[in-house]
Amino acid sequence: MNMNITRRTMLKGIGATLALPVLEAMLPASTGAMGARFPVRMAHLYIPNGVHADLWTPRETGRNFELPQTLSPLAEVKDDILVLSELMNHASDIGDGHYVKTSGYLTSTTITHTTGDDLNSNGVSMDQVAAKKIGNLTPLPSLELGIEPPATGVDTNVGYTQLYGAHIAWSQPTLPLAKEINPKLAFDRLFRPKPATSREAADIAATRDRSVLDLVAGDARRLQQKLGSGDRAKLDEYLESVRAVERRIEWDANRQSETATSDPAARAAVDDLGRRIDAYSDPARLSERAGNHTEHTRLMLDLMALAFWTDTTRISTFMFGNAVSARSFAFLGGGVGSHHETSHHENNAAKLENYQRITQWHVGQYAYLIGKLRGIREGAGTLLDQCMIVLGAGMRDGNAHSPKNLPIILAGRGGGTIATGRHVMHEPGTPLANLWHSMLNRIGASAERFADSTGELKGLDDPGFKGVA
């Protein structure tokens, strides 16, 4: 029997609450999947220390462009992206190398020069402008993620507090939003409810070692009985996705011993997995700068995808690292080292090669998220069709520190309002705020202007628009 259920239906159990993806049973019978309107989601993935600029921009404009080497991980999703050239954050075009570009990235403002507690971005970031207008429609107004803890102290080279380098989301000019870097805590924020009473807290605490899917299993079975075959399959797919992420985050010591064999190589692999997941759950170890952080990154991106799929939030940011991040990329091989040190390449051929490898790794993680969103069906299309996912940096090249011609890629069709599959060359100096203004209008947070915007960014909805010659 296929009964109508509401869009806010959740699976509940003691210690767990799971929002659901959009099901056919949630849609009015008169529209169905073909005619239904789905919410638009928005995310910003931020690269610190700029990119290898010479291998970023396609030579051709319009639809018939070739991806340069650095963007090659996007080959399978090329038709789902817009490469946007010649956008500039004018307000960050001042002396400081990194901090103004980072904290002013989503605000399009000039931050206050300070070494102390009086932080001031002099604006609200565009993600939080949206959160204030539509955040009440979802369980979480916004979701801020990252993989590197905030740096403290003063960067004496430029006279700025390093806190500026750890934040791109600002709910008030003097209030940056902390990002969650521990995937287990982020998972719990999405799927485990906050207790309302001390007794409820005790009940929830007793379930901490159990899978959230086990906790909501009874509710899930009851819902399955109300759904048609298509919705049952979609619900199964979603629950398995939650289970897959949970398995990668959680580590059960008993399961470890059961899985172990007499094969030393197998035992070593099990032990290595335990150590890796342990590291994700331990804030002290998350601060380590060495090691391969690809899996950590992908766990956070998987959580973002789940949050969008279930409409737990429609707004998210993710920082690959802090400004001036010394995070090591030695796992890429070839003598690659610190991101920040490598970005100051001084046109040295060996450093430039390593810089390119670091940049391409960032693009590869973005491609991973885009592929994940494209693989999730929503109505007659995909979840990606209802998204606007930006990959960008506050400076073009880490050696020059310039906010001109920023490296910006936009993926997703924004609910059918964006024509993807193009490289668009805008007039040099076109305000980055024009893109932010356009995205706010598409997500339902319309404004007459944003910061120094001069209007919507030209050509987003025009499949034939190439920009300037």
Phi, psi and omega in degrees: 000129182255100181261152177283132176234163185275160180293341183262010177298137178230157171268128185232151173199171179295115178092006180207143174217119181247119169290160185247154170290168179288122180251159178303324182292347178271350186265145176302140183300333183285343183251309185067187184295326184292323185255000184287149174258132182246151181292148176270136178247158185217135177220151175235120175255119189252128177261123174280159170068019174070192183224168172286097192294325186293339182245026182255310191275126174299148179285326183265154174250171182079203185281329185269065179244152176257140178286127174291171187307314184296329182267006184301332177299346181270008186304318184285343181242021184304322181287353182254008185235160168237122171269120186249119183250155175070026171273144186223138172263091187301322186293341181261009182274062177229184195302317186302143183287315190236316195293319178296323181290328183280301183291339178265005185296308182266354177264337186054041178229171176261120181288157178284133179285114182208153175251000188242215186275349186274058177296143177202116177276348182061028176181167174260134181293150187297330177296324180279335169300316178294318182298324180291333183267324184236359183297338179288350182275351183229159179304320176247126178299322179200165182226117182253122185233160176190186178229359183232130180291158180297141173275149179242169180094189184244134172277101186291345178294328184233351177076034177241146170293140182289348177301329179301330184280356185254005187221134169240346181257124181232115179279335173219160180304332181253011185228092173284152180264129179291144177261146177274126181249350181263114183299329179294317179292324177294319178300314180297324179297325181282322194239353179243122187289155173282134181290144179266336182225166179294323178294318178297323178298319179294318179298316181292319180302326181290347182256003189300330182269003181258149177296140178297331180290325175295324183290331181253012187302317181297315179297321180296318179297319179295321179292319181304324182293341181266350190260154171284174186297320180297316179292325178297319178295320180293320178295318178300317180299317180295313181298323178293326177295318176297316180299318182297317178294318181299319180298322182286338181268314186278149174223119182259119183300323180295319180295325179300315182290326179291325184281335185298146177233179178283350179288115182302323181293319178295317180298320179296322179294319178296314180299321181295319178298318178300317180296320181295314180291325174303317182297323180293331185267353183251107182304325181296320181281337177295338182281351180295141184265348181268165174100162180281114182257022178295313182294320177303313180299314184290330173299316180294321179291325175296321178295321177298316180298318178297320179296321178288319183300320183268002184057033174290328169207159177244004187222127179211153172231151178218126177255120177294338179181173178275161172303143181062026181297130176263016182306133184279140173244031181301335181295346177280351178077184175067019179081014178293138182233228182295137180299309184296313181298321180292325181295335175273068191281337181051031179062022174285128188301317181293318179294321179297321178297318179291323178298319178297320181293322177294315179299316181295326175299316179300316179297324179296323178289323175298315179299324178300312180295317180299317178297322178298312181294324180289337181275357180259120181283138173218112185063225180275356182234216181237166176299324179300327179300335182259014185242162167227106185244114184258133166251126183198175178219158181277352175220154182282306185235130183293343179275323183267337178061032184267135176271014177271148179047058183295149177282104185230128173233136178241126178245151179097159186256005174054042180074026179090012182255003181231130178263105186270185178081031183219158164251121182246124179259107180275171174299136178306134180088006177301128184300130172303329180299338176296322176292315179300318178301315181295321180291322177300317179298324184281336182269358178097020178238051187303142177216152178294326176200167174224122180051239184262024180296148178249010182139186177291153178290129185294141167084004182298324184258009184250105183297343180262358184281127178249345185088208183279159181288000000 
